[in-house]
C-alpha cells in the first residue's frame, strides 16, 4: 500500500499491517534523504571520497602529538 498522505505516529493505524509498512517506508525514505545530504556535504568538504570512504586529514594543532598539551585527565 502506498500512502497518499504523510503518515505520522498520531495518524498511522497500527492495526493495519500495510499502513504500518507504508509508515516505515516513509521513515526510511526521509532518513535516506538526510544521509545522502550529509554525505554530499562531506564530499564538498573533501572529508569523504566518491566511494564513500573517509579521507585522512591532519589533526588540529592542539591535538598533534608534539603540541605539548593534554586533555587534563
Helices and strands as residue ranges (DSSP letters): H 17-44, G 61-63, G 65-67
